[in-house]
Amino acid sequence: MSDSDFRQASSNTYKYIPSVGADGFIDYTGVEPDKVYLANRKTILEEEYPSYLPPVHIRRNTNYDIPAYKVRDNVYLLRESDELRRDENGKLHNPRIYKVSLDVYAALVNYHLEFDRAAFVAVAKLNEESRAKALKEGINEYPAIREKDIPIIPGRFDARSISNTYTHRYPHIEHKPSRVSLKSTKSGRMGVEAFYFIQDMNNAYGGTLNRGGIFRMHRECLDDVNQKILDMELQKADWESTWTKGRETSYGDTNLDDSLLQTYGIRVKRQNGENISKKEIEELK
């Protein structure tokens, strides 16, 4: 287990229960920063959705641009969905609004990106299996899955659980996963949902943003989250580098003790290369 995998496993055991403020917003600003990690694409489809991330719908149609309003530094409001929410009695409600820190905001966007990257690959792989079977049997059509039928709320996912398929009639065409990337501020474009969300929140907070101000806030939110994801990726790389260096010794691997490996990421022995005693290990702790 690498350092990043160990830290990720620790984050999966962290349970966060959000509170609801007087304004009705669901508050995730109390999430401990050191419990927030970037998603692992290799295992994301097999894991439960982290409790420290609000269940915001994936925005595939707008390049994963979650409508956000920046209240102040490190405090953002996020809109749950672009559709009305129906309760257990069938009554319609406005989408929930979540109050989050930049750590949570960035981790959420990253989770959406990594979930879809993994899910798109899984769907393409399954479709390729169907295509190969059709070619082998000399059939010109076969059932395939559309990426749009992947759940919009991430979590554990098995591509075989999607029963809604369509008939693909071009077995000579290879299935490849779609490209996944976060909306760039350089495009100068802004979705309707994001525009009206910022406008509504600006009015609720008594703000004075005009149309240009709304566009500037949108770019600022995207810049903030892009930079934070980059910072978290660099931090993750640093952890992995530290883990690797911690396992290196001038005497090679001979007589290394693994007692501190899982907890501290290091293997130890005496400076002269001899075995280290249990007493010395306890002193190192």
MARZAFI-908213 format. One line per 3 residues: number of its first residue (from 0); for each residue z, y, x of C-alpha. Coordinates in steps of 0.02 Angstrom, whole numbers, plus 50000, padded with zeros to 5 digits. Last residue first. Example, Ala and Ser with C-alpha at 12.3 -4.5 7.8 and 13.67 -1.06 7.14 Angstrom:
2
1> 50357,49947,50684 | 50390,49775,50615
END
This chain:
285
284> 50884,50294,50376 | 50869,50289,50565 | 51051,50233,50579
281> 51017,50089,50460 | 50871,50036,50569 | 50981,50042,50724
278> 51107,49926,50640 | 50969,49807,50589 | 50919,49793,50773
275> 50754,49849,50846 | 50644,49724,50937 | 50583,49779,51108
272> 50442,49903,51141 | 50539,50012,51263 | 50560,50144,51130
269> 50641,50019,51011 | 50546,49963,50858 | 50484,50042,50696
266> 50356,50030,50557 | 50332,50188,50454 | 50282,50239,50277
263> 50457,50292,50226 | 50498,50183,50077 | 50373,50040,50094
260> 50370,50036,50284 | 50555,50058,50323 | 50596,49872,50345
257> 50427,49833,50424 | 50489,49802,50603 | 50364,49811,50746
254> 50391,49681,50884 | 50210,49694,50948 | 50102,49814,50849
251> 50042,49922,50993 | 50163,49982,51126 | 50125,50168,51115
248> 50159,50164,50929 | 50053,50201,50774 | 50119,50172,50598
245> 50176,50350,50573 | 50004,50411,50620 | 49928,50319,50472
242> 50055,50386,50348 | 50036,50563,50415 | 49848,50551,50392
239> 49869,50486,50214 | 49989,50627,50173 | 49870,50755,50249
236> 49725,50687,50146 | 49831,50705,49988 | 49874,50884,50036
233> 49691,50923,50063 | 49650,50850,49892 | 49791,50949,49813
230> 49727,51111,49890 | 49550,51073,49827 | 49617,51039,49652
227> 49712,51203,49660 | 49556,51299,49714 | 49453,51230,49571
224> 49594,51264,49446 | 49616,51444,49499 | 49429,51479,49508
221> 49404,51407,49334 | 49547,51512,49265 | 49481,51668,49352
218> 49305,51640,49286 | 49371,51630,49107 | 49479,51783,49136
215> 49327,51881,49196 | 49225,51828,49044 | 49364,51884,48927
212> 49378,52049,49019 | 49192,52081,48997 | 49208,52053,48810
209> 49360,52168,48799 | 49535,52116,48847 | 49672,52227,48778
206> 49813,52105,48753 | 49936,52098,48609 | 49986,51920,48652
203> 49911,51850,48492 | 49754,51956,48514 | 49729,51891,48691
200> 49761,51714,48628 | 49624,51732,48497 | 49499,51808,48621
197> 49536,51677,48752 | 49508,51540,48623 | 49352,51627,48558
194> 49269,51629,48728 | 49321,51452,48777 | 49251,51379,48616
191> 49088,51476,48631 | 49057,51410,48806 | 49038,51529,48953
188> 48893,51557,49071 | 48890,51652,49235 | 48830,51495,49323
185> 48928,51543,49479 | 49090,51501,49389 | 49049,51318,49410
182> 49088,51191,49274 | 49173,51036,49343 | 49064,50890,49395
179> 49015,50717,49332 | 48840,50647,49363 | 48784,50518,49237
176> 48804,50333,49279 | 48644,50237,49314 | 48556,50109,49204
173> 48392,50043,49275 | 48233,50057,49171 | 48123,49901,49165
170> 48221,49836,49015 | 48153,49978,48906 | 48195,49937,48725
167> 48381,49978,48720 | 48458,49939,48551 | 48616,50038,48521
164> 48798,49991,48537 | 48959,50034,48444 | 49077,49892,48489
161> 49159,49980,48635 | 49301,49867,48697 | 49187,49795,48831
158> 49199,49959,48926 | 49384,49928,48952 | 49492,50084,48956
155> 49674,50126,48987 | 49695,50313,48962 | 49582,50462,48929
152> 49564,50552,48762 | 49379,50580,48730 | 49351,50392,48714
149> 49184,50326,48784 | 49054,50331,48645 | 48962,50476,48729
146> 48924,50362,48876 | 48810,50259,48766 | 48825,50070,48767
143> 48680,49947,48771 | 48617,49804,48664 | 48454,49721,48722
140> 48267,49738,48704 | 48110,49668,48785 | 48170,49488,48804
137> 48102,49378,48944 | 48264,49279,48959 | 48296,49336,49137
134> 48245,49513,49096 | 48362,49517,48947 | 48507,49448,49050
131> 48477,49577,49186 | 48476,49716,49057 | 48639,49658,48979
128> 48722,49651,49151 | 48651,49823,49190 | 48728,49890,49030
125> 48898,49825,49086 | 48880,49906,49256 | 48824,50071,49178
122> 48977,50067,49063 | 49096,50036,49209 | 49014,50172,49314
119> 49028,50296,49171 | 49211,50249,49148 | 49255,50277,49332
116> 49171,50447,49343 | 49235,50488,49169 | 49415,50452,49216
113> 49397,50544,49382 | 49336,50704,49300 | 49462,50700,49158
110> 49604,50666,49279 | 49548,50809,49392 | 49551,50928,49243
107> 49727,50868,49200 | 49789,50876,49380 | 49726,51056,49393
104> 49813,51112,49233 | 49972,51016,49278 | 49984,51098,49449
101> 49935,51268,49375 | 50082,51260,49256 | 50059,51217,49073
98> 50079,51283,48896 | 49990,51171,48772 | 49908,51226,48610
95> 49882,51102,48469 | 49719,51104,48372 | 49727,51189,48202
92> 49784,51078,48060 | 49698,50972,47927 | 49797,50868,47803
89> 49751,50684,47791 | 49930,50627,47766 | 49942,50553,47942
86> 49886,50720,48016 | 49707,50780,48042 | 49673,50895,48190
83> 49535,51024,48180 | 49401,51010,48313 | 49369,51089,48483
80> 49522,51002,48550 | 49691,51025,48632 | 49676,51207,48684
77> 49759,51254,48849 | 49879,51398,48883 | 49914,51442,49064
74> 50067,51489,49167 | 50062,51486,49358 | 50030,51673,49375
71> 50028,51754,49203 | 49971,51711,49027 | 49805,51639,49086
68> 49707,51574,48937 | 49615,51409,48950 | 49474,51320,48857
65> 49451,51156,48953 | 49288,51163,49054 | 49248,50980,49085
62> 49062,51016,49107 | 49042,51096,48935 | 48978,50946,48836
59> 49098,50827,48921 | 49254,50921,48864 | 49386,50783,48874
56> 49519,50803,48739 | 49691,50863,48792 | 49834,50739,48786
53> 49954,50846,48892 | 49985,50779,49068 | 50163,50743,49126
50> 50168,50579,49029 | 50031,50505,49138 | 49899,50405,49040
47> 49930,50220,49066 | 49835,50136,49207 | 49692,50012,49216
44> 49550,50137,49197 | 49627,50249,49331 | 49635,50112,49464
41> 49489,50148,49582 | 49472,50330,49527 | 49649,50370,49584
38> 49704,50527,49492 | 49776,50676,49585 | 49963,50689,49586
35> 50103,50782,49496 | 50281,50722,49526 | 50311,50847,49667
32> 50274,50990,49548 | 50414,50941,49426 | 50350,50964,49249
29> 50446,51103,49161 | 50288,51201,49123 | 50234,51066,49000
26> 50278,51164,48843 | 50201,51124,48674 | 50159,51291,48592
23> 50238,51324,48422 | 50282,51504,48465 | 50467,51461,48461
20> 50432,51335,48598 | 50407,51148,48582 | 50477,51041,48722
17> 50385,50915,48830 | 50455,50743,48873 | 50413,50693,49051
14> 50428,50517,49117 | 50403,50481,49301 | 50365,50296,49330
11> 50179,50331,49356 | 50223,50464,49485 | 50306,50333,49595
8> 50150,50225,49590 | 50048,50376,49643 | 50167,50408,49789
5> 50145,50227,49846 | 49956,50237,49826 | 49952,50400,49925
2> 50058,50323,50063 | 49948,50168,50072 | 50000,50000,50000
END
